[in-house]
Amino acid sequence: MSFNNKSIGVFDSGFGGLTVFSSIAKKLPQYNYIYLGDNARSPYGDYDFDTVYKYTLECVEWLFTKGCSLVILACNTASAKALRTIQQNDLPSKYPNNRVLGVIRPTAEVIFNYTQSKHVGILGTRGTINSNSYKIELNKFSPNLQVYQQSCPMWVPLIENNEHLTPAADVFVKEYVNDLLKKSNKIDCILLACTHYPLLIPKIEKYLPHGIQLLSQGEIVAYSLVDYLNRHPEIDEKLIKEHKKEFFTSGDTQIFNKQANQFFGEEIQSKQM
Ligand code: DGL
């Protein structure tokens, strides 16, 4: 693919990034996109820093070889554990013309607008929560915000295995939501800091008291990308605008095709990575 013929890559450990991609594709339908889910190695939530960095870099480099000059890590775990090293080490030395963006910073920039009490809850994978990335980013933008975090290690496995609508899922949804709410009775906004979690919204809402707002990242990240491309016309002008979308998985394409529409909202025909 020539230098002037570029797509936007969207990456997640598995299906979750499709919830973000769906919002991006609605807001910016004109671009060409390549989605990659690393389903064969998902979930990433419990891997150490080095492993998440290694797997994420491999996937980002694969997207570069497919002609993506701009890649969105539509995965909080990868954004928390791999993005900084990729941006600071790999891009300048090996791919100075390419860009990789994450989902944590754009989300942290706007959370303040959604809370009156200034007490917010964060639900994420163990990797995202233990990295403290949200606390660090939120403190930069809104130092007065009180941040309470809860990891939900069973949620991604339940969703990736299509068990999230079963009664068994209720047990883990109730447990983690209650554990978060025990940390403060002033929380009025909860961020779903994992791109898989929007699929659990109906169950999460069952266990939330009235008046607590649940925030997912799709729209936020899509708005932030619109803003980024407006501020960087030199990147925008290299992107092809033929309204095309391709989907790849490192896992089983038939399983991907069967489950992906729950996340993306339309039927998907995926190809093997
Ligand atoms: N969707 C990923 C995220 O936003 C899930 C990570 C995982 O694979 O555990 O964190």
py3Dmol code that shows the C-alpha trace and the ligand (Angstrom):
import py3Dmol

protein = """\
ATOM      1  CA  MET A   1       0.000   0.000   0.000  1.00  0.00           C
ATOM      2  CA  SER A   2       1.449   3.396  -0.919  1.00  0.00           C
ATOM      3  CA  PHE A   3       2.272   6.067   1.615  1.00  0.00           C
ATOM      4  CA  ASN A   4      -0.720   8.133   0.521  1.00  0.00           C
ATOM      5  CA  ASN A   5      -3.197   5.305   0.815  1.00  0.00           C
ATOM      6  CA  LYS A   6      -3.908   4.821   4.501  1.00  0.00           C
ATOM      7  CA  SER A   7      -6.577   3.354   6.750  1.00  0.00           C
ATOM      8  CA  ILE A   8      -7.407   3.825  10.420  1.00  0.00           C
ATOM      9  CA  GLY A   9      -6.626   0.733  12.509  1.00  0.00           C
ATOM     10  CA  VAL A  10      -8.727  -0.130  15.548  1.00  0.00           C
ATOM     11  CA  PHE A  11      -7.320  -2.681  17.980  1.00  0.00           C
ATOM     12  CA  ASP A  12      -8.597  -4.580  21.000  1.00  0.00           C
ATOM     13  CA  SER A  13      -7.652  -7.778  22.801  1.00  0.00           C
ATOM     14  CA  GLY A  14     -10.909  -9.239  21.492  1.00  0.00           C
ATOM     15  CA  PHE A  15     -14.466  -8.063  20.854  1.00  0.00           C
ATOM     16  CA  GLY A  16     -14.649  -5.081  23.206  1.00  0.00           C
ATOM     17  CA  GLY A  17     -13.079  -2.535  20.866  1.00  0.00           C
ATOM     18  CA  LEU A  18     -16.016  -3.073  18.526  1.00  0.00           C
ATOM     19  CA  THR A  19     -18.178  -1.013  20.919  1.00  0.00           C
ATOM     20  CA  VAL A  20     -15.807   1.918  20.387  1.00  0.00           C
ATOM     21  CA  PHE A  21     -15.388   1.211  16.674  1.00  0.00           C
ATOM     22  CA  SER A  22     -19.161   1.274  16.244  1.00  0.00           C
ATOM     23  CA  SER A  23     -19.309   4.850  17.599  1.00  0.00           C
ATOM     24  CA  ILE A  24     -16.275   5.924  15.552  1.00  0.00           C
ATOM     25  CA  ALA A  25     -17.694   4.468  12.318  1.00  0.00           C
ATOM     26  CA  LYS A  26     -21.033   6.242  12.915  1.00  0.00           C
ATOM     27  CA  LYS A  27     -19.371   9.594  13.540  1.00  0.00           C
ATOM     28  CA  LEU A  28     -16.706   9.272  10.825  1.00  0.00           C
ATOM     29  CA  PRO A  29     -18.148   6.903   8.190  1.00  0.00           C
ATOM     30  CA  GLN A  30     -16.045   8.281   5.335  1.00  0.00           C
ATOM     31  CA  TYR A  31     -12.718   6.685   6.327  1.00  0.00           C
ATOM     32  CA  ASN A  32     -11.378   3.193   5.632  1.00  0.00           C
ATOM     33  CA  TYR A  33     -10.940   1.083   8.753  1.00  0.00           C
ATOM     34  CA  ILE A  34      -9.262  -2.164   9.695  1.00  0.00           C
ATOM     35  CA  TYR A  35     -10.342  -3.737  12.995  1.00  0.00           C
ATOM     36  CA  LEU A  36      -8.138  -6.322  14.678  1.00  0.00           C
ATOM     37  CA  GLY A  37      -9.201  -8.424  17.675  1.00  0.00           C
ATOM     38  CA  ASP A  38      -6.493 -10.540  19.272  1.00  0.00           C
ATOM     39  CA  ASN A  39      -9.111 -13.078  20.373  1.00  0.00           C
ATOM     40  CA  ALA A  40      -6.624 -15.962  20.360  1.00  0.00           C
ATOM     41  CA  ARG A  41      -4.756 -14.361  23.286  1.00  0.00           C
ATOM     42  CA  SER A  42      -7.650 -12.547  24.968  1.00  0.00           C
ATOM     43  CA  PRO A  43      -8.291 -11.528  27.719  1.00  0.00           C
ATOM     44  CA  TYR A  44      -5.307  -9.266  28.371  1.00  0.00           C
ATOM     45  CA  GLY A  45      -6.557  -8.096  31.781  1.00  0.00           C
ATOM     46  CA  ASP A  46      -4.337 -10.304  33.949  1.00  0.00           C
ATOM     47  CA  TYR A  47      -1.149 -10.279  31.830  1.00  0.00           C
ATOM     48  CA  ASP A  48       1.889  -8.409  33.151  1.00  0.00           C
ATOM     49  CA  PHE A  49       3.167  -5.167  31.577  1.00  0.00           C
ATOM     50  CA  ASP A  50       5.743  -6.861  29.331  1.00  0.00           C
ATOM     51  CA  THR A  51       3.251  -9.318  27.889  1.00  0.00           C
ATOM     52  CA  VAL A  52       0.569  -6.697  27.178  1.00  0.00           C
ATOM     53  CA  TYR A  53       3.221  -4.471  25.571  1.00  0.00           C
ATOM     54  CA  LYS A  54       4.593  -7.343  23.446  1.00  0.00           C
ATOM     55  CA  TYR A  55       1.156  -8.499  22.219  1.00  0.00           C
ATOM     56  CA  THR A  56      -0.090  -4.964  21.618  1.00  0.00           C
ATOM     57  CA  LEU A  57       3.027  -3.961  19.688  1.00  0.00           C
ATOM     58  CA  GLU A  58       2.777  -7.084  17.532  1.00  0.00           C
ATOM     59  CA  CYS A  59      -0.824  -6.228  16.668  1.00  0.00           C
ATOM     60  CA  VAL A  60      -0.060  -2.548  16.046  1.00  0.00           C
ATOM     61  CA  GLU A  61       2.847  -3.498  13.758  1.00  0.00           C
ATOM     62  CA  TRP A  62       0.580  -5.903  11.896  1.00  0.00           C
ATOM     63  CA  LEU A  63      -1.927  -3.080  11.369  1.00  0.00           C
ATOM     64  CA  PHE A  64       0.929  -0.883  10.092  1.00  0.00           C
ATOM     65  CA  THR A  65       1.808  -3.568   7.524  1.00  0.00           C
ATOM     66  CA  LYS A  66      -1.840  -3.532   6.383  1.00  0.00           C
ATOM     67  CA  GLY A  67      -1.488   0.180   5.624  1.00  0.00           C
ATOM     68  CA  CYS A  68      -2.835   1.764   8.820  1.00  0.00           C
ATOM     69  CA  SER A  69      -0.946   4.971   9.555  1.00  0.00           C
ATOM     70  CA  LEU A  70      -3.158   5.785  12.535  1.00  0.00           C
ATOM     71  CA  VAL A  71      -4.103   3.114  15.091  1.00  0.00           C
ATOM     72  CA  ILE A  72      -6.570   3.490  17.953  1.00  0.00           C
ATOM     73  CA  LEU A  73      -6.004   1.169  20.916  1.00  0.00           C
ATOM     74  CA  ALA A  74      -9.703   0.638  21.695  1.00  0.00           C
ATOM     75  CA  CYS A  75      -8.657  -1.272  24.796  1.00  0.00           C
ATOM     76  CA  ASN A  76      -8.030   0.241  28.225  1.00  0.00           C
ATOM     77  CA  THR A  77      -5.654  -2.521  29.285  1.00  0.00           C
ATOM     78  CA  ALA A  78      -3.438  -1.977  26.228  1.00  0.00           C
ATOM     79  CA  SER A  79      -3.749   1.806  26.619  1.00  0.00           C
ATOM     80  CA  ALA A  80      -2.692   1.509  30.271  1.00  0.00           C
ATOM     81  CA  LYS A  81       0.181  -0.917  29.802  1.00  0.00           C
ATOM     82  CA  ALA A  82       1.559  -0.482  26.284  1.00  0.00           C
ATOM     83  CA  LEU A  83       0.640   2.889  24.795  1.00  0.00           C
ATOM     84  CA  ARG A  84       3.268   5.046  26.461  1.00  0.00           C
ATOM     85  CA  THR A  85       6.185   2.772  25.458  1.00  0.00           C
ATOM     86  CA  ILE A  86       4.904   2.482  21.900  1.00  0.00           C
ATOM     87  CA  GLN A  87       4.489   6.271  21.632  1.00  0.00           C
ATOM     88  CA  GLN A  88       7.790   7.121  23.286  1.00  0.00           C
ATOM     89  CA  ASN A  89      10.087   4.352  22.004  1.00  0.00           C
ATOM     90  CA  ASP A  90       8.747   2.414  19.038  1.00  0.00           C
ATOM     91  CA  LEU A  91       7.137   5.162  16.975  1.00  0.00           C
ATOM     92  CA  PRO A  92      10.014   7.685  17.019  1.00  0.00           C
ATOM     93  CA  SER A  93      12.674   5.058  16.253  1.00  0.00           C
ATOM     94  CA  LYS A  94      10.844   2.821  13.780  1.00  0.00           C
ATOM     95  CA  TYR A  95       7.625   4.455  12.537  1.00  0.00           C
ATOM     96  CA  PRO A  96       7.989   8.244  12.741  1.00  0.00           C
ATOM     97  CA  ASN A  97       5.115   8.821  10.276  1.00  0.00           C
ATOM     98  CA  ASN A  98       2.599   6.672  12.158  1.00  0.00           C
ATOM     99  CA  ARG A  99       0.436   7.507  15.161  1.00  0.00           C
ATOM    100  CA  VAL A 100      -1.075   5.373  17.938  1.00  0.00           C
ATOM    101  CA  LEU A 101      -3.760   6.771  20.243  1.00  0.00           C
ATOM    102  CA  GLY A 102      -5.427   5.274  23.321  1.00  0.00           C
ATOM    103  CA  VAL A 103      -8.743   5.576  25.141  1.00  0.00           C
ATOM    104  CA  ILE A 104      -7.727   6.614  28.659  1.00  0.00           C
ATOM    105  CA  ARG A 105      -6.666  10.188  28.081  1.00  0.00           C
ATOM    106  CA  PRO A 106      -9.714  11.252  26.011  1.00  0.00           C
ATOM    107  CA  THR A 107     -11.971   9.722  28.660  1.00  0.00           C
ATOM    108  CA  ALA A 108     -10.110  11.332  31.567  1.00  0.00           C
ATOM    109  CA  GLU A 109     -10.393  14.722  29.850  1.00  0.00           C
ATOM    110  CA  VAL A 110     -14.195  14.757  30.036  1.00  0.00           C
ATOM    111  CA  ILE A 111     -15.292  12.775  33.117  1.00  0.00           C
ATOM    112  CA  PHE A 112     -15.394  15.936  35.206  1.00  0.00           C
ATOM    113  CA  ASN A 113     -18.399  17.095  33.148  1.00  0.00           C
ATOM    114  CA  TYR A 114     -20.491  14.109  34.193  1.00  0.00           C
ATOM    115  CA  THR A 115     -20.269  14.358  37.970  1.00  0.00           C
ATOM    116  CA  GLN A 116     -21.911  16.801  40.358  1.00  0.00           C
ATOM    117  CA  SER A 117     -20.571  15.261  43.552  1.00  0.00           C
ATOM    118  CA  LYS A 118     -17.014  15.022  42.130  1.00  0.00           C
ATOM    119  CA  HIS A 119     -16.848  11.436  43.387  1.00  0.00           C
ATOM    120  CA  VAL A 120     -16.467   9.013  40.490  1.00  0.00           C
ATOM    121  CA  GLY A 121     -16.169   5.247  40.264  1.00  0.00           C
ATOM    122  CA  ILE A 122     -14.026   3.363  37.770  1.00  0.00           C
ATOM    123  CA  LEU A 123     -14.738  -0.254  36.798  1.00  0.00           C
ATOM    124  CA  GLY A 124     -12.001  -1.949  34.776  1.00  0.00           C
ATOM    125  CA  THR A 125      -9.852  -5.004  34.298  1.00  0.00           C
ATOM    126  CA  ARG A 126      -7.253  -5.857  36.935  1.00  0.00           C
ATOM    127  CA  GLY A 127      -4.564  -4.582  34.552  1.00  0.00           C
ATOM    128  CA  THR A 128      -6.210  -1.195  34.061  1.00  0.00           C
ATOM    129  CA  ILE A 129      -7.070  -0.700  37.734  1.00  0.00           C
ATOM    130  CA  ASN A 130      -3.685  -1.853  39.100  1.00  0.00           C
ATOM    131  CA  SER A 131      -1.851   0.407  36.631  1.00  0.00           C
ATOM    132  CA  ASN A 132      -3.563   3.379  38.317  1.00  0.00           C
ATOM    133  CA  SER A 133      -3.685   5.059  34.900  1.00  0.00           C
ATOM    134  CA  TYR A 134      -7.122   6.576  35.446  1.00  0.00           C
ATOM    135  CA  LYS A 135      -6.211   8.031  38.840  1.00  0.00           C
ATOM    136  CA  ILE A 136      -3.041   9.538  37.370  1.00  0.00           C
ATOM    137  CA  GLU A 137      -4.745  10.990  34.276  1.00  0.00           C
ATOM    138  CA  LEU A 138      -7.795  12.223  36.189  1.00  0.00           C
ATOM    139  CA  ASN A 139      -5.599  13.972  38.721  1.00  0.00           C
ATOM    140  CA  LYS A 140      -3.919  15.877  35.888  1.00  0.00           C
ATOM    141  CA  PHE A 141      -7.188  17.196  34.482  1.00  0.00           C
ATOM    142  CA  SER A 142      -9.309  17.409  37.640  1.00  0.00           C
ATOM    143  CA  PRO A 143      -7.204  17.419  40.822  1.00  0.00           C
ATOM    144  CA  ASN A 144     -10.309  17.826  43.011  1.00  0.00           C
ATOM    145  CA  LEU A 145     -11.972  14.656  41.809  1.00  0.00           C
ATOM    146  CA  GLN A 146     -12.256  11.722  44.243  1.00  0.00           C
ATOM    147  CA  VAL A 147     -11.632   8.494  42.315  1.00  0.00           C
ATOM    148  CA  TYR A 148     -12.708   5.025  43.535  1.00  0.00           C
ATOM    149  CA  GLN A 149     -11.621   1.992  41.553  1.00  0.00           C
ATOM    150  CA  GLN A 150     -12.805  -1.582  41.342  1.00  0.00           C
ATOM    151  CA  SER A 151     -11.404  -4.370  39.201  1.00  0.00           C
ATOM    152  CA  CYS A 152     -13.858  -6.838  37.680  1.00  0.00           C
ATOM    153  CA  PRO A 153     -11.701  -9.789  36.600  1.00  0.00           C
ATOM    154  CA  MET A 154     -14.621 -12.091  35.713  1.00  0.00           C
ATOM    155  CA  TRP A 155     -16.440  -9.725  33.366  1.00  0.00           C
ATOM    156  CA  VAL A 156     -14.271  -9.937  30.215  1.00  0.00           C
ATOM    157  CA  PRO A 157     -14.066 -13.764  30.349  1.00  0.00           C
ATOM    158  CA  LEU A 158     -17.878 -13.920  30.749  1.00  0.00           C
ATOM    159  CA  ILE A 159     -18.375 -11.588  27.774  1.00  0.00           C
ATOM    160  CA  GLU A 160     -15.729 -13.182  25.519  1.00  0.00           C
ATOM    161  CA  ASN A 161     -17.386 -16.561  26.177  1.00  0.00           C
ATOM    162  CA  ASN A 162     -20.867 -15.184  25.488  1.00  0.00           C
ATOM    163  CA  GLU A 163     -22.046 -15.958  29.035  1.00  0.00           C
ATOM    164  CA  HIS A 164     -22.783 -12.356  30.009  1.00  0.00           C
ATOM    165  CA  LEU A 165     -26.576 -12.632  29.751  1.00  0.00           C
ATOM    166  CA  THR A 166     -26.838 -15.755  31.918  1.00  0.00           C
ATOM    167  CA  PRO A 167     -28.023 -15.690  35.564  1.00  0.00           C
ATOM    168  CA  ALA A 168     -24.471 -16.717  36.545  1.00  0.00           C
ATOM    169  CA  ALA A 169     -23.218 -13.357  35.275  1.00  0.00           C
ATOM    170  CA  ASP A 170     -25.520 -11.592  37.755  1.00  0.00           C
ATOM    171  CA  VAL A 171     -23.483 -12.972  40.640  1.00  0.00           C
ATOM    172  CA  PHE A 172     -20.309 -11.266  39.447  1.00  0.00           C
ATOM    173  CA  VAL A 173     -22.015  -8.075  38.312  1.00  0.00           C
ATOM    174  CA  LYS A 174     -23.687  -7.611  41.688  1.00  0.00           C
ATOM    175  CA  GLU A 175     -20.480  -8.420  43.579  1.00  0.00           C
ATOM    176  CA  TYR A 176     -18.224  -5.911  41.801  1.00  0.00           C
ATOM    177  CA  VAL A 177     -20.834  -3.137  41.674  1.00  0.00           C
ATOM    178  CA  ASN A 178     -21.487  -3.513  45.410  1.00  0.00           C
ATOM    179  CA  ASP A 179     -17.748  -3.595  46.158  1.00  0.00           C
ATOM    180  CA  LEU A 180     -17.340  -0.289  44.318  1.00  0.00           C
ATOM    181  CA  LEU A 181     -20.335   1.360  45.959  1.00  0.00           C
ATOM    182  CA  LYS A 182     -19.040   0.362  49.419  1.00  0.00           C
ATOM    183  CA  LYS A 183     -16.016   2.618  48.847  1.00  0.00           C
ATOM    184  CA  SER A 184     -18.146   5.800  48.919  1.00  0.00           C
ATOM    185  CA  ASN A 185     -21.812   6.741  49.087  1.00  0.00           C
ATOM    186  CA  LYS A 186     -21.126   9.962  47.176  1.00  0.00           C
ATOM    187  CA  ILE A 187     -20.331   8.343  43.809  1.00  0.00           C
ATOM    188  CA  ASP A 188     -22.700   9.778  41.188  1.00  0.00           C
ATOM    189  CA  CYS A 189     -20.896   8.692  38.006  1.00  0.00           C
ATOM    190  CA  ILE A 190     -19.353   5.339  37.125  1.00  0.00           C
ATOM    191  CA  LEU A 191     -17.059   4.896  34.154  1.00  0.00           C
ATOM    192  CA  LEU A 192     -17.000   1.573  32.342  1.00  0.00           C
ATOM    193  CA  ALA A 193     -13.245   1.650  31.791  1.00  0.00           C
ATOM    194  CA  CYS A 194     -13.189  -1.453  29.663  1.00  0.00           C
ATOM    195  CA  THR A 195     -14.536  -1.505  26.134  1.00  0.00           C
ATOM    196  CA  HIS A 196     -16.208  -4.887  26.711  1.00  0.00           C
ATOM    197  CA  TYR A 197     -18.405  -3.688  29.566  1.00  0.00           C
ATOM    198  CA  PRO A 198     -21.160  -1.887  27.597  1.00  0.00           C
ATOM    199  CA  LEU A 199     -22.598  -5.361  26.955  1.00  0.00           C
ATOM    200  CA  LEU A 200     -23.255  -5.684  30.680  1.00  0.00           C
ATOM    201  CA  ILE A 201     -25.087  -2.346  31.021  1.00  0.00           C
ATOM    202  CA  PRO A 202     -28.578  -3.864  31.510  1.00  0.00           C
ATOM    203  CA  LYS A 203     -27.261  -6.069  34.329  1.00  0.00           C
ATOM    204  CA  ILE A 204     -25.110  -3.352  35.919  1.00  0.00           C
ATOM    205  CA  GLU A 205     -28.086  -0.974  35.989  1.00  0.00           C
ATOM    206  CA  LYS A 206     -30.085  -3.588  37.918  1.00  0.00           C
ATOM    207  CA  TYR A 207     -27.683  -3.225  40.849  1.00  0.00           C
ATOM    208  CA  LEU A 208     -27.163   0.536  40.767  1.00  0.00           C
ATOM    209  CA  PRO A 209     -29.140   2.902  42.976  1.00  0.00           C
ATOM    210  CA  HIS A 210     -31.098   5.601  41.184  1.00  0.00           C
ATOM    211  CA  GLY A 211     -29.174   8.749  40.278  1.00  0.00           C
ATOM    212  CA  ILE A 212     -25.841   7.162  39.406  1.00  0.00           C
ATOM    213  CA  GLN A 213     -24.832   7.757  35.824  1.00  0.00           C
ATOM    214  CA  LEU A 214     -23.123   4.998  33.873  1.00  0.00           C
ATOM    215  CA  LEU A 215     -20.622   6.207  31.311  1.00  0.00           C
ATOM    216  CA  SER A 216     -19.185   4.183  28.429  1.00  0.00           C
ATOM    217  CA  GLN A 217     -16.399   5.282  26.144  1.00  0.00           C
ATOM    218  CA  GLY A 218     -17.596   4.860  22.547  1.00  0.00           C
ATOM    219  CA  GLU A 219     -18.994   8.351  21.988  1.00  0.00           C
ATOM    220  CA  ILE A 220     -16.233  10.006  24.010  1.00  0.00           C
ATOM    221  CA  VAL A 221     -13.459   8.369  21.970  1.00  0.00           C
ATOM    222  CA  ALA A 222     -15.283   9.083  18.692  1.00  0.00           C
ATOM    223  CA  TYR A 223     -15.591  12.806  19.530  1.00  0.00           C
ATOM    224  CA  SER A 224     -11.965  12.901  20.537  1.00  0.00           C
ATOM    225  CA  LEU A 225     -10.924  11.368  17.193  1.00  0.00           C
ATOM    226  CA  VAL A 226     -12.963  13.963  15.289  1.00  0.00           C
ATOM    227  CA  ASP A 227     -11.144  16.660  17.242  1.00  0.00           C
ATOM    228  CA  TYR A 228      -7.745  15.010  16.676  1.00  0.00           C
ATOM    229  CA  LEU A 229      -8.227  14.790  12.901  1.00  0.00           C
ATOM    230  CA  ASN A 230      -9.376  18.426  12.795  1.00  0.00           C
ATOM    231  CA  ARG A 231      -6.250  19.478  14.642  1.00  0.00           C
ATOM    232  CA  HIS A 232      -3.999  17.310  12.439  1.00  0.00           C
ATOM    233  CA  PRO A 233      -4.918  17.933   8.795  1.00  0.00           C
ATOM    234  CA  GLU A 234      -1.515  16.542   7.745  1.00  0.00           C
ATOM    235  CA  ILE A 235      -2.626  13.127   9.085  1.00  0.00           C
ATOM    236  CA  ASP A 236      -6.192  13.424   7.890  1.00  0.00           C
ATOM    237  CA  GLU A 237      -5.193  14.172   4.307  1.00  0.00           C
ATOM    238  CA  LYS A 238      -3.273  10.876   4.069  1.00  0.00           C
ATOM    239  CA  LEU A 239      -6.291   8.766   5.074  1.00  0.00           C
ATOM    240  CA  ILE A 240      -8.344   7.149   2.321  1.00  0.00           C
ATOM    241  CA  LYS A 241     -12.030   7.983   2.386  1.00  0.00           C
ATOM    242  CA  GLU A 242     -13.832   5.133   0.647  1.00  0.00           C
ATOM    243  CA  HIS A 243     -16.223   4.115   3.449  1.00  0.00           C
ATOM    244  CA  LYS A 244     -14.706   0.623   3.806  1.00  0.00           C
ATOM    245  CA  LYS A 245     -14.417  -1.576   6.886  1.00  0.00           C
ATOM    246  CA  GLU A 246     -12.440  -4.805   7.253  1.00  0.00           C
ATOM    247  CA  PHE A 247     -12.370  -7.070  10.299  1.00  0.00           C
ATOM    248  CA  PHE A 248      -9.589  -9.432  11.327  1.00  0.00           C
ATOM    249  CA  THR A 249      -9.177 -11.765  14.270  1.00  0.00           C
ATOM    250  CA  SER A 250      -6.284 -13.849  15.529  1.00  0.00           C
ATOM    251  CA  GLY A 251      -8.894 -16.355  16.717  1.00  0.00           C
ATOM    252  CA  ASP A 252     -11.624 -18.383  15.042  1.00  0.00           C
ATOM    253  CA  THR A 253     -13.384 -16.346  12.334  1.00  0.00           C
ATOM    254  CA  GLN A 254     -16.668 -18.235  12.664  1.00  0.00           C
ATOM    255  CA  ILE A 255     -16.884 -17.572  16.389  1.00  0.00           C
ATOM    256  CA  PHE A 256     -15.934 -13.952  15.751  1.00  0.00           C
ATOM    257  CA  ASN A 257     -18.656 -13.536  13.099  1.00  0.00           C
ATOM    258  CA  LYS A 258     -21.254 -15.113  15.379  1.00  0.00           C
ATOM    259  CA  GLN A 259     -20.542 -12.926  18.410  1.00  0.00           C
ATOM    260  CA  ALA A 260     -19.325  -9.675  16.919  1.00  0.00           C
ATOM    261  CA  ASN A 261     -22.698  -8.211  15.984  1.00  0.00           C
ATOM    262  CA  GLN A 262     -23.624  -7.923  19.685  1.00  0.00           C
ATOM    263  CA  PHE A 263     -20.736  -5.483  20.046  1.00  0.00           C
ATOM    264  CA  PHE A 264     -20.839  -3.759  16.665  1.00  0.00           C
ATOM    265  CA  GLY A 265     -24.564  -3.678  15.984  1.00  0.00           C
ATOM    266  CA  GLU A 266     -24.353  -5.219  12.516  1.00  0.00           C
ATOM    267  CA  GLU A 267     -23.311  -8.485  10.907  1.00  0.00           C
ATOM    268  CA  ILE A 268     -19.564  -8.883  10.389  1.00  0.00           C
ATOM    269  CA  GLN A 269     -17.560 -11.128   8.078  1.00  0.00           C
ATOM    270  CA  SER A 270     -14.088 -11.402   9.565  1.00  0.00           C
ATOM    271  CA  LYS A 271     -10.838 -12.718   8.111  1.00  0.00           C
ATOM    272  CA  GLN A 272      -7.974 -14.548   9.736  1.00  0.00           C
ATOM    273  CA  MET A 273      -5.135 -12.262  10.814  1.00  0.00           C
TER     274      MET A 273
END
"""
ligand_1 = """\
10
DGL
N -11.563 -4.341 26.139
C -10.380 -4.439 26.959
C -10.270 -3.182 27.814
O -10.835 -2.153 27.452
C -10.416 -5.742 27.684
C -9.119 -6.161 28.208
C -8.933 -7.637 28.389
O -8.699 -8.293 27.390
O -8.987 -8.082 29.520
O -9.601 -3.161 28.828
"""
view = py3Dmol.view(width=600, height=400)
view.addModel(protein, "pdb")
view.setStyle({"model": 0}, {"cartoon": {"style": "trace"}})
view.addModel(ligand_1, "xyz")
view.setStyle({"model": 1}, {"stick": {}})
view.zoomTo()
view.show()
